């Protein structure tokens, strides 16, 4: 869809970015020591840290990806919300207080507190870098998707812009600035998502008149010619005479009792009415048409679906196996839920936030505030996604744009605010990931493994250099993975984190027989096996390599159900074999 930037959107966007950078420069004066740069000196108030947890965790995947999946497939996208939230139970009851007690800067500190092992520092440092980079991919993809309609830039330009701004934030002030950016954007995201949800409920449902754009076409086409030109429904891509844009779609085609409009609805009444209605869902035909001239045409088609069907899982390709009688086809869903449940408490940028508060009680209270904020937001994603599905503002070519385009249907101001907040959402999450990666480079790999002697000033300087290199890598990956749904990509990142980090951390905390060798083996086996599984999956073959998914070497895409138990088994077996030696 062609999106024309508006002056209002640009002004609000620049105001948000300018304020964020000003905050970074102001806090930059306090980031002189390594403790301040990597862990904010441990002086962040527990409430601020709790909301910053939400700001850090409610990433591009949460806002863009989940809303997009709900808009295109219904309840399936909300399953991600449930999985993301459930993971905080592990963080609250298993990780929060012990991690604060054992560590100082990074995740490796907690693992290595008992052993003082260079091998643990190396394995945990590498794991932090790999997981951070994997999690950076969907954030950068989401950033490119946001900047395109907001400023009219290409995806690659948007990704580069985000990378540059985030690197400036991290290089300037480190974790102090990152924390307050996350606090700010977490608060604003919840507030404006609430406003958008209220607007959706107040609008209710309306059946479009016959011939309206939302229902007029039963299919839309995108053709890429041999020379790279885009044709939409047979006409050149663009605005103006003789050109065509995709028609905005998404509608209720029938309401209960033959009604044409409902008027304002309450939250539960909204769901009950949708359940008794019929909606149009849009999907991409997987069989692309290749012309004799080398052009490739993708067809997007609509199909009427009952609202009751939309509100149960199984509509999306990812979760279609839930409706199959064979248990084997449900393994992908079970595997994903395991990864989301164990992955939250294994993400490096979440773990390091426990070091920004002063004690274990503050760590626990921060987690409770984070859970409350995150849980409330995830309830809102259900209404935002369903509102986009029925509001006549969907872009069939880009599921990640469902929420911003829904906001645009209520006016440019709300669109500008939602898009700018979503942009700062990306900034906050990416900044946290880059700080975690930079901390791993300096504290775990250089100081811990290589045992280089560095002053506080040198650690901060090397951390800033490392942040720049990680930011450049994130930009490249964000451009390469442009076409994939950000929520799906995050599922992969959670799988790698849960497989590599959670087995070693959990066994160290709850089994006295855990050895140094067991931790190292568990991290490496979990990380390598999950990465290998992801890269050999059908989705990687189709969306990354451009090959037929039938050539995939593993039976399903999400590895957690195999690689998480494998990580635990590796820790146990390696520890038993090396117990006497240790």
C-alpha positions as CSV (number, residue, x, y, z in Angstrom):
1,X,0.0,0.0,0.0
2,X,1.2,3.5,-0.8
3,X,1.4,5.7,2.3
4,X,1.7,9.4,2.0
5,X,3.5,11.1,4.9
6,X,1.6,14.0,6.6
7,X,3.1,17.1,8.2
8,X,1.3,16.3,11.4
9,X,2.8,12.8,11.6
10,X,6.3,14.1,10.8
11,X,6.2,16.9,13.4
12,X,5.0,14.5,16.2
13,X,7.5,11.9,15.1
14,X,10.4,14.3,15.2
15,X,9.2,15.6,18.6
16,X,9.3,12.1,20.1
17,X,12.7,11.3,18.6
18,X,14.1,14.7,19.6
19,X,12.9,14.4,23.2
20,X,14.3,10.8,23.4
21,X,17.7,12.0,22.2
22,X,17.6,15.0,24.6
23,X,17.0,12.6,27.4
24,X,19.9,10.5,26.3
25,X,22.3,13.4,26.2
26,X,21.1,14.6,29.6
27,X,21.6,11.2,31.3
28,X,24.9,10.8,29.4
29,X,26.6,12.9,32.0
30,X,26.0,10.2,34.6
31,X,27.3,7.3,32.6
32,X,31.0,7.7,33.4
33,X,31.6,4.4,35.2
34,X,31.1,0.8,34.0
35,X,28.5,0.2,36.7
36,X,26.5,3.3,35.6
37,X,26.9,2.5,31.9
38,X,25.9,-1.2,31.9
39,X,23.6,-1.3,34.9
40,X,22.5,2.3,35.7
41,X,24.5,2.1,39.0
42,X,21.7,-0.2,40.5
43,X,19.8,3.0,41.5
44,X,16.7,2.8,39.4
45,X,13.4,3.0,41.5
46,X,11.5,-0.3,41.4
47,X,8.3,1.2,39.9
48,X,10.3,3.0,37.1
49,X,12.1,-0.3,36.5
50,X,8.8,-2.2,36.4
51,X,7.3,0.0,33.8
52,X,10.7,-0.1,32.0
53,X,10.4,-3.9,32.0
54,X,7.1,-3.4,30.1
55,X,8.7,-0.8,27.8
56,X,11.6,-3.2,27.1
57,X,9.4,-6.3,26.6
58,X,6.5,-4.7,24.6
59,X,8.6,-4.7,21.5
60,X,7.8,-4.4,17.8
61,X,6.6,-8.0,17.9
62,X,4.1,-7.2,20.7
63,X,2.6,-4.1,19.1
64,X,3.0,-4.7,15.4
65,X,3.3,-8.4,15.0
66,X,0.6,-9.6,17.4
67,X,-2.0,-7.0,16.3
68,X,-1.2,-7.9,12.7
69,X,-1.6,-11.6,13.3
70,X,-4.9,-11.1,15.1
71,X,-6.1,-8.8,12.2
72,X,-5.3,-11.4,9.6
73,X,-6.1,-14.7,11.5
74,X,-8.1,-13.9,14.6
75,X,-7.4,-15.6,17.9
76,X,-4.2,-17.2,16.7
77,X,-2.2,-14.0,17.3
78,X,-3.6,-13.7,20.8
79,X,-2.0,-17.0,21.7
80,X,1.4,-15.2,21.4
81,X,0.1,-12.7,24.0
82,X,-0.8,-15.5,26.4
83,X,2.6,-17.2,25.9
84,X,4.6,-13.9,26.4
85,X,2.7,-13.1,29.6
86,X,3.0,-16.6,31.0
87,X,6.7,-16.4,30.7
88,X,6.8,-13.7,33.4
89,X,5.6,-16.3,36.0
90,X,9.0,-18.0,35.5
91,X,10.7,-14.6,35.8
92,X,8.9,-13.7,39.0
93,X,9.1,-17.0,40.9
94,X,12.4,-18.5,39.6
95,X,14.7,-15.8,38.3
96,X,14.2,-12.3,39.8
97,X,15.7,-12.5,43.3
98,X,18.4,-15.1,42.7
99,X,19.7,-13.3,39.7
100,X,19.9,-10.0,41.5
101,X,21.7,-11.7,44.4
102,X,24.3,-13.5,42.1
103,X,25.1,-10.9,39.4
104,X,26.5,-7.5,38.8
105,X,26.5,-6.6,35.1
106,X,25.4,-9.5,32.9
107,X,23.7,-12.9,32.8
108,X,27.1,-14.6,32.8
109,X,27.7,-13.1,36.3
110,X,25.0,-15.2,37.8
111,X,26.1,-18.4,36.1
112,X,29.7,-17.9,37.1
113,X,29.2,-16.6,40.6
114,X,30.1,-20.0,42.1
115,X,32.8,-21.2,39.7
116,X,34.8,-18.2,38.5
117,X,35.3,-20.0,35.1
118,X,36.6,-18.5,31.9
119,X,34.7,-21.2,30.0
120,X,31.4,-20.1,31.5
121,X,32.1,-16.5,30.7
122,X,32.9,-17.4,27.0
123,X,29.8,-19.7,26.5
124,X,27.4,-17.2,28.2
125,X,28.9,-14.3,26.4
126,X,28.5,-15.9,23.0
127,X,24.9,-17.0,23.9
128,X,24.1,-13.4,24.9
129,X,25.4,-12.1,21.6
130,X,23.6,-14.7,19.5
131,X,20.2,-14.3,21.3
132,X,20.5,-10.5,21.2
133,X,21.2,-10.5,17.5
134,X,18.3,-12.9,16.8
135,X,15.9,-10.8,18.8
136,X,17.2,-7.6,17.1
137,X,16.0,-8.9,13.7
138,X,12.2,-8.5,14.3
139,X,12.7,-5.2,16.0
140,X,14.6,-3.8,13.0
141,X,12.0,-5.3,10.6
142,X,9.3,-3.6,12.6
143,X,11.2,-0.3,12.5
144,X,11.3,-0.4,8.7
145,X,7.6,-1.1,8.5
146,X,6.8,1.9,10.7
147,X,9.0,4.5,9.0
148,X,7.7,3.7,5.5
149,X,4.1,5.1,6.1
150,X,5.3,7.7,8.6
151,X,8.0,9.4,6.6
152,X,7.6,7.9,3.2
153,X,11.1,6.3,3.3
154,X,12.0,2.8,2.0
155,X,12.3,-0.1,4.4
156,X,16.1,-0.1,4.2
157,X,16.2,3.6,4.9
158,X,13.9,3.2,7.9
159,X,16.0,0.4,9.3
160,X,19.2,2.5,8.9
161,X,17.5,5.5,10.6
162,X,16.5,3.4,13.6
163,X,19.9,1.9,13.9
164,X,21.6,5.3,13.8
165,X,19.3,6.8,16.5
166,X,19.6,3.7,18.8
167,X,23.4,3.7,18.5
168,X,23.5,7.3,19.4
169,X,21.3,6.6,22.5
170,X,23.4,3.7,23.7
171,X,26.8,5.3,22.9
172,X,25.7,8.5,24.7
173,X,24.3,7.2,28.0
174,X,24.0,3.4,28.2
175,X,21.6,1.8,30.6
176,X,20.5,5.0,32.4
177,X,19.2,6.6,29.3
178,X,17.8,3.3,28.0
179,X,15.8,2.7,31.2
180,X,14.1,6.1,31.0
181,X,13.4,5.7,27.3
182,X,11.8,2.4,28.1
183,X,9.8,3.9,31.0
184,X,8.6,6.7,28.8
185,X,7.6,4.6,25.8
186,X,6.1,1.8,28.0
187,X,3.8,4.4,29.7
188,X,2.8,6.1,26.4
189,X,2.2,2.8,24.6
190,X,-0.2,1.6,27.2
191,X,-2.0,4.9,27.4
192,X,-2.4,5.5,23.7
193,X,-3.3,1.8,23.1
194,X,-6.1,2.3,25.6
195,X,-7.3,5.4,23.7
196,X,-7.3,3.4,20.5
197,X,-9.2,0.6,22.1
198,X,-11.8,3.0,23.4
199,X,-12.2,4.5,19.9
200,X,-12.7,1.0,18.5
201,X,-15.4,0.1,21.0
202,X,-17.1,3.5,20.5
203,X,-17.2,2.9,16.7
204,X,-18.6,-0.6,17.0
205,X,-19.3,-2.5,13.8
206,X,-20.8,-1.3,10.5
207,X,-21.6,-3.4,7.5
208,X,-20.2,-1.6,4.4
209,X,-22.7,-0.8,1.6
210,X,-22.5,-2.9,-1.5
211,X,-19.6,-1.9,-3.7
212,X,-17.6,-0.3,-0.9
213,X,-13.8,-0.7,-1.2
214,X,-13.6,-3.0,1.8
215,X,-15.7,-5.7,0.1
216,X,-15.8,-4.8,-3.6
217,X,-12.8,-7.0,-4.6
218,X,-12.7,-10.7,-3.9
219,X,-9.0,-10.6,-4.8
220,X,-6.1,-8.1,-5.2
221,X,-2.9,-8.7,-7.1
222,X,0.7,-7.4,-6.9
223,X,2.9,-8.0,-9.9
224,X,6.7,-7.4,-9.9
225,X,7.9,-7.0,-13.5
226,X,11.2,-8.2,-14.8
227,X,12.7,-4.7,-14.4
228,X,11.4,-4.4,-10.8
229,X,8.3,-2.2,-11.5
230,X,5.3,-2.9,-9.3
231,X,1.8,-3.2,-10.7
232,X,-1.3,-3.2,-8.4
233,X,-4.4,-4.8,-9.8
234,X,-2.8,-4.3,-13.3
235,X,-2.0,-0.6,-12.8
236,X,1.3,1.1,-11.9
237,X,2.0,1.3,-8.1
238,X,1.4,4.8,-6.8
239,X,-1.0,7.7,-6.5
240,X,-2.5,9.8,-9.2
241,X,-4.1,9.4,-12.6
242,X,-3.6,6.0,-14.2
243,X,-2.0,4.6,-11.0
244,X,-3.3,2.2,-8.4
245,X,-2.9,1.6,-4.7
246,X,-4.2,-1.4,-2.9
247,X,-7.7,-0.9,-1.7
248,X,-7.9,-0.8,2.1
249,X,-9.8,-3.9,3.2
250,X,-11.2,-5.5,6.3
251,X,-14.9,-5.6,7.2
252,X,-17.8,-7.2,8.8
253,X,-20.1,-8.5,6.0
254,X,-23.1,-9.4,8.2
255,X,-24.2,-8.6,11.8
256,X,-26.7,-10.4,14.1
257,X,-30.4,-10.1,13.2
258,X,-29.5,-8.4,9.9
259,X,-28.4,-5.1,11.5
260,X,-26.3,-2.7,9.5
261,X,-24.6,-1.0,12.4
262,X,-24.2,-1.6,16.2
263,X,-23.2,1.8,17.6
264,X,-20.9,1.9,20.7
265,X,-20.2,-1.5,22.4
266,X,-18.8,-2.6,25.7
267,X,-15.7,-4.9,25.8
268,X,-17.6,-8.1,26.3
269,X,-20.5,-7.0,24.0
270,X,-17.9,-6.3,21.3
271,X,-16.7,-10.0,21.4
272,X,-20.3,-11.4,21.7
273,X,-21.4,-9.4,18.6
274,X,-18.4,-10.4,16.6
275,X,-19.0,-14.1,17.5
276,X,-22.4,-13.9,15.8
277,X,-21.2,-12.0,12.8
278,X,-19.4,-12.8,9.5
279,X,-16.1,-11.2,8.6
280,X,-13.7,-11.2,5.6
281,X,-10.3,-12.6,6.2
282,X,-7.5,-12.0,3.6
283,X,-4.6,-14.3,2.7
284,X,-1.9,-14.6,0.2
285,X,-2.1,-17.4,-2.4
286,X,1.1,-19.4,-1.9
287,X,1.3,-20.3,-5.6
288,X,2.8,-17.2,-7.3
289,X,2.2,-16.7,-11.0
290,X,5.3,-16.3,-13.1
291,X,4.7,-14.7,-16.5
292,X,6.6,-15.4,-19.8
293,X,8.2,-12.0,-19.5
294,X,9.7,-12.8,-16.1
295,X,7.1,-11.0,-14.0
296,X,5.9,-12.5,-10.8
297,X,2.3,-12.0,-9.6
298,X,1.0,-12.6,-6.1
299,X,-2.7,-12.9,-5.6
300,X,-4.4,-11.9,-2.3
301,X,-7.9,-13.4,-1.8
302,X,-10.7,-12.9,0.7
303,X,-13.0,-15.4,2.2
304,X,-16.0,-14.9,4.5
305,X,-15.5,-16.5,7.9
306,X,-17.9,-16.7,10.9
307,X,-16.9,-14.6,13.9
308,X,-17.1,-17.7,16.1
309,X,-14.4,-19.3,13.9
310,X,-12.2,-16.2,14.2
311,X,-12.4,-16.3,18.0
312,X,-10.9,-19.9,18.2
313,X,-7.4,-20.9,17.2
314,X,-6.3,-22.6,14.0
315,X,-6.9,-20.1,11.2
316,X,-3.2,-19.2,10.6
317,X,-0.7,-21.4,8.8
318,X,1.4,-21.4,12.0
319,X,-1.3,-23.0,14.2
320,X,-3.4,-24.8,11.5
321,X,-2.2,-28.1,13.1
322,X,-4.4,-27.4,16.2
323,X,-7.4,-28.4,14.2
324,X,-5.8,-31.6,12.8
325,X,-6.7,-34.9,14.5
326,X,-3.0,-36.1,14.4
327,X,-1.1,-35.1,17.6
328,X,2.1,-34.8,15.6
329,X,0.7,-31.7,13.8
330,X,0.2,-30.0,17.2
331,X,3.8,-30.2,18.1
332,X,4.8,-26.9,16.5
333,X,2.3,-25.0,18.7
334,X,3.3,-26.9,21.9
335,X,7.0,-26.2,21.0
336,X,6.3,-22.5,20.5
337,X,4.4,-22.2,23.8
338,X,7.3,-23.9,25.7
339,X,9.7,-21.4,24.1
340,X,7.6,-18.4,25.1
341,X,7.1,-19.7,28.6
342,X,10.8,-20.3,29.3
343,X,12.2,-17.7,26.9
344,X,11.1,-14.6,28.7
345,X,13.3,-15.3,31.8
346,X,16.2,-16.2,29.4
347,X,16.4,-13.0,27.3
348,X,19.6,-11.1,28.0
349,X,18.1,-7.6,27.9
350,X,15.4,-8.7,30.4
351,X,17.9,-10.4,32.7
352,X,20.2,-7.4,32.9
353,X,17.3,-5.2,34.1
354,X,17.4,-6.9,37.4
355,X,20.8,-5.3,38.0
356,X,19.5,-1.8,37.7
357,X,17.7,-1.9,41.1
358,X,19.3,-1.8,44.5
359,X,18.2,-5.1,46.1
360,X,16.2,-8.4,45.7
361,X,12.9,-6.9,47.1
362,X,13.1,-4.2,44.5
363,X,13.7,-6.8,41.8
364,X,10.6,-8.7,42.9
365,X,8.4,-5.6,43.0
366,X,9.7,-4.5,39.6
367,X,8.6,-7.8,38.2
368,X,5.1,-7.5,39.6
369,X,4.7,-4.0,38.1
370,X,6.0,-5.3,34.8
371,X,3.5,-8.1,34.8
372,X,0.5,-5.8,35.5
373,X,1.5,-3.4,32.7
374,X,2.3,-6.1,30.2
375,X,-0.9,-8.1,31.0
376,X,-3.2,-5.1,30.6
377,X,-1.5,-4.2,27.3
378,X,-1.9,-7.7,25.9
379,X,-5.7,-7.6,26.6
380,X,-5.7,-4.4,24.5
381,X,-4.0,-6.1,21.5
382,X,-7.0,-8.4,21.1
383,X,-9.3,-5.4,20.5
384,X,-6.8,-3.6,18.4
385,X,-6.3,-6.6,16.1
386,X,-10.0,-7.3,15.8
387,X,-10.7,-3.6,15.2
388,X,-8.1,-3.7,12.3
389,X,-9.7,-6.8,10.9
390,X,-13.1,-5.2,10.7
391,X,-12.2,-1.5,10.3
392,X,-11.5,-1.3,6.6
393,X,-7.9,-0.2,6.9
394,X,-5.8,-3.4,6.3
395,X,-2.9,-3.5,3.9
396,X,-3.0,-7.0,2.5
397,X,0.7,-6.9,1.7
398,X,2.0,-6.1,5.2
399,X,0.5,-7.6,8.4
400,X,2.9,-5.6,10.5
401,X,1.1,-2.3,9.6
402,X,-2.4,-3.3,11.0
403,X,-2.3,-1.2,14.2
404,X,-0.8,2.0,12.7
405,X,-3.2,2.0,9.8
406,X,-6.1,1.3,12.1
407,X,-5.1,4.4,14.1
408,X,-5.0,6.3,10.8
409,X,-8.6,5.5,10.2
410,X,-9.4,7.6,13.3
411,X,-7.4,10.6,12.1
412,X,-3.9,11.7,11.3
413,X,-3.1,12.8,14.9
414,X,-3.8,9.4,16.5
415,X,-1.9,7.7,13.6
416,X,1.0,10.0,14.2
417,X,1.0,9.4,18.0
418,X,0.6,5.6,17.7
419,X,3.3,5.4,15.0
420,X,5.7,7.6,16.9
421,X,5.2,5.6,20.1
422,X,5.7,2.4,18.2
423,X,8.9,3.8,16.9
424,X,10.1,4.6,20.4
425,X,9.0,1.1,21.3
426,X,11.5,-0.2,18.8
427,X,14.1,2.3,20.0
428,X,13.8,1.2,23.7
429,X,13.9,-2.5,23.0
430,X,16.8,-2.3,20.5
431,X,18.7,-0.1,22.9
432,X,18.3,-2.7,25.7
433,X,19.4,-5.5,23.4
434,X,22.5,-3.5,22.3
435,X,23.4,-2.6,25.9
436,X,23.2,-6.4,26.8
437,X,25.3,-7.3,23.8
438,X,27.9,-4.6,24.6
439,X,28.0,-5.8,28.2
440,X,28.7,-9.3,27.0
441,X,31.5,-8.2,24.8
442,X,33.3,-6.1,27.5
443,X,32.5,-7.9,30.7
444,X,32.2,-11.5,29.6
445,X,34.4,-12.0,26.6
446,X,37.2,-9.3,27.0
447,X,37.4,-9.0,30.9
448,X,36.1,-12.5,31.8
449,X,37.4,-14.8,29.2
450,X,40.5,-13.0,27.8
451,X,41.2,-11.5,31.2
452,X,42.2,-8.1,29.8
453,X,42.8,-5.5,32.4
454,X,40.7,-2.4,31.7
455,X,39.9,0.7,33.7
456,X,36.3,1.8,34.1
457,X,36.8,4.4,31.5
458,X,38.2,1.8,29.0
459,X,35.3,-0.6,29.7
460,X,32.8,2.1,28.8
461,X,34.8,3.1,25.7
462,X,35.0,-0.5,24.4
463,X,31.3,-1.0,25.3
464,X,30.4,1.9,23.1
465,X,32.5,0.6,20.2
466,X,30.9,-2.8,20.6
467,X,27.5,-1.2,20.6
468,X,28.2,0.4,17.2
469,X,29.3,-2.9,15.7
470,X,26.2,-4.7,17.1
471,X,24.0,-1.9,15.7
472,X,25.5,-2.3,12.2
473,X,24.9,-6.0,12.3
474,X,21.3,-5.4,13.4
475,X,20.7,-3.0,10.5
476,X,22.0,-5.6,7.9
477,X,19.8,-8.3,9.4
478,X,16.7,-6.1,9.5
479,X,17.0,-5.4,5.8
480,X,17.5,-9.0,4.9
481,X,14.5,-10.3,6.8
482,X,12.1,-7.6,5.6
483,X,9.2,-9.9,4.5
484,X,8.8,-12.0,7.6
485,X,6.2,-11.3,10.3
486,X,8.0,-9.9,13.3
487,X,6.0,-12.0,15.8
488,X,7.1,-15.2,14.1
489,X,10.7,-14.1,14.1
490,X,10.5,-13.4,17.9
491,X,9.2,-17.0,18.4
492,X,12.6,-18.2,17.0
493,X,14.5,-15.8,19.3
494,X,12.6,-17.1,22.3
495,X,13.4,-20.7,21.3
496,X,17.1,-20.0,21.1
497,X,17.1,-18.1,24.4
498,X,15.1,-20.8,26.2
499,X,17.3,-23.6,24.9
500,X,20.6,-22.0,25.5
501,X,20.1,-20.1,28.8
502,X,17.2,-21.5,30.9
503,X,18.5,-25.0,31.5
504,X,21.8,-23.9,32.9
505,X,20.3,-21.1,35.0
506,X,17.5,-23.3,36.4
507,X,19.8,-26.2,37.2
508,X,22.4,-23.9,38.9
509,X,19.7,-22.4,41.1
510,X,17.9,-25.6,42.1
511,X,20.4,-28.5,41.8
512,X,23.6,-28.5,43.9
513,X,25.2,-31.1,41.7
514,X,25.5,-28.7,38.7
515,X,29.1,-28.4,37.6
516,X,31.1,-25.9,35.6
517,X,31.3,-28.3,32.7
518,X,27.6,-29.0,32.9
519,X,26.8,-25.3,32.5
520,X,29.2,-24.8,29.6
521,X,27.9,-27.9,27.8
522,X,24.2,-27.0,28.4
523,X,24.6,-23.5,26.9
524,X,26.5,-24.6,23.8
525,X,24.3,-27.6,23.0
526,X,21.1,-25.7,23.6
527,X,22.3,-22.8,21.5
528,X,23.7,-24.8,18.6
529,X,20.8,-27.3,18.4
530,X,18.1,-24.6,18.4
531,X,19.9,-22.5,15.8
532,X,20.5,-25.5,13.6
533,X,16.8,-26.5,13.9
534,X,15.6,-23.0,13.0
535,X,17.9,-22.7,10.0
536,X,16.8,-26.2,8.7
537,X,13.1,-25.5,9.1
538,X,10.5,-25.1,6.4
539,X,9.9,-21.5,7.2
540,X,13.6,-20.7,6.8
541,X,13.8,-22.6,3.5
542,X,10.8,-20.6,2.2
543,X,11.3,-17.1,3.6
544,X,15.1,-16.9,4.0
545,X,16.6,-19.1,1.4
546,X,13.8,-18.9,-1.2
547,X,13.7,-22.6,-1.5
548,X,10.8,-25.1,-1.4
549,X,9.7,-25.8,2.2
550,X,9.3,-29.4,1.2
551,X,13.2,-29.6,1.2
552,X,13.3,-28.7,5.0
553,X,15.3,-31.2,7.1
554,X,13.2,-30.9,10.3
555,X,9.5,-31.8,10.7
556,X,8.3,-28.5,12.2
557,X,9.6,-24.9,12.6
558,X,9.7,-24.2,16.3
559,X,12.5,-26.2,18.1
560,X,11.7,-25.7,21.7
561,X,10.0,-29.0,22.5
562,X,13.2,-30.8,21.4
563,X,16.0,-28.4,22.2
564,X,14.9,-27.2,25.7
565,X,14.8,-30.8,27.2
566,X,18.0,-31.5,25.3
567,X,19.6,-28.5,27.1
568,X,18.4,-29.8,30.5
569,X,19.6,-33.3,29.8
570,X,23.0,-32.0,28.7
571,X,23.5,-30.0,31.9
572,X,22.5,-33.1,34.0
573,X,24.6,-35.6,32.1
574,X,27.7,-33.4,31.8
575,X,27.5,-32.5,35.5
576,X,27.2,-36.2,36.6
577,X,30.2,-37.1,34.4
578,X,32.4,-34.3,35.8
579,X,31.1,-34.1,39.4
580,X,34.2,-35.7,41.1
581,X,36.6,-33.7,38.9
582,X,34.9,-30.4,39.9
